Amino acid sequence: MKIVVLDGYTLNPGDNPWTEVEKLGEFTVYDRSAADQVIERARDAEIVLTNKTPLSRETIAKLPRLQFIGVLATGYNIVDIEAARERDIPVSNVPVYGTDAVAEYVFALVTNHFRRPVLHAELVQKGEWKKSGDFSFWRTPLAELAGKTIGIVGFGRIGRRVGELAAAFKMEVLAHDTYHGNPPDYGFGWSEVDELFSRSDVVTLHCNQTPENTEMVNKALLSRMKPSAFFVNTARGGLVNERDLADALNNEALAGAAVDVVSSEPIKEDNPLFSARNILVTPHIAWAALEARIRLMETTAENIRAFQAGKPINVVN
């Protein structure tokens, strides 16, 4: 079988070999593919792997040999899964690979906001500590996480791991999700979104993006947050109205934000978050720990082997 990877660079920029996938067929990998290159590159492929390169209904219709689509991620909104289903093409994702990586990254952002180690290390290098004359020097308020409330929107695998870490920091955990499932074995409480935003000192998003929740974090919801609260998004940029978030930060309606995802990636110069106050923007790297990418590669190979054996797994359509 011919296997084509449309955008393999972020999964393997050189440290995460395709060895197990290469064994499974005639293999071609492209670092990146523009929209107008997809049909030409994938025309003869039975298996197409993609991370963020879209496979629309129109594109799928022009790939006559296509039999299987593998998404190199958990989110699969870049594939028209209905069009694939109509042609009996299974679409498989990688549902579990970055739970620890993303949860740990959330707390890197949270602890950096409340304790400011990077800022103060920079001030030391600039000579500010030496000039202060005191054995202990700080420029901004510093605060503990213990006793604070974290609100988690989306309480799946990643959201629950974030809650587990928060509980270890002695934080109160509030959670919102349309599906409740079995409760975790640490203390938490279910909450409606409005209440969660009102009560929390930290709000973090861990839900999929759907037409119903696109730009759910808007002026009305942000206005419910405490002026001292901190907002984090490592889920999907489209969940947030970026102009409204920028306005809230610039008007000091909340103390800060950190986003690892934006509505259009890579970020554009006119994104309002570029000029917002008290925000940290990182380039979609919460998932990208090497260990997580190795797991992603291993599961991708398993998905292909299962399809070739006639028993596809992790099918989303």
Secondary structure, DSSP 8 states (H G I E B T S, - for coil): -EEEESS-TTT-SSSS--HHHHTTSEEEE-S---GGGHHHHHTT-SEEEESSS-B-HHHHHT-TT--EEEESSS--TTB-HHHHHHTT--EE---SS-HHHHHHHHHHHHHHHHH-HHHHHHHHHTTHHHHH-SSS--SS----STT-EEEEE--SHHHHHHHHHHHHTT-EEEEE-S---S--SS--EE--HHHHHHH-SEEEE-----TTTTT-B-HHHHTTS-TT-EEEE-S-GGGB-HHHHHHHHHTTSSSEEEES--SSSS--TT-GGGG-SSEEE--S-TT--HHHHHHHHHHHHHHHHHHHTT---SB--
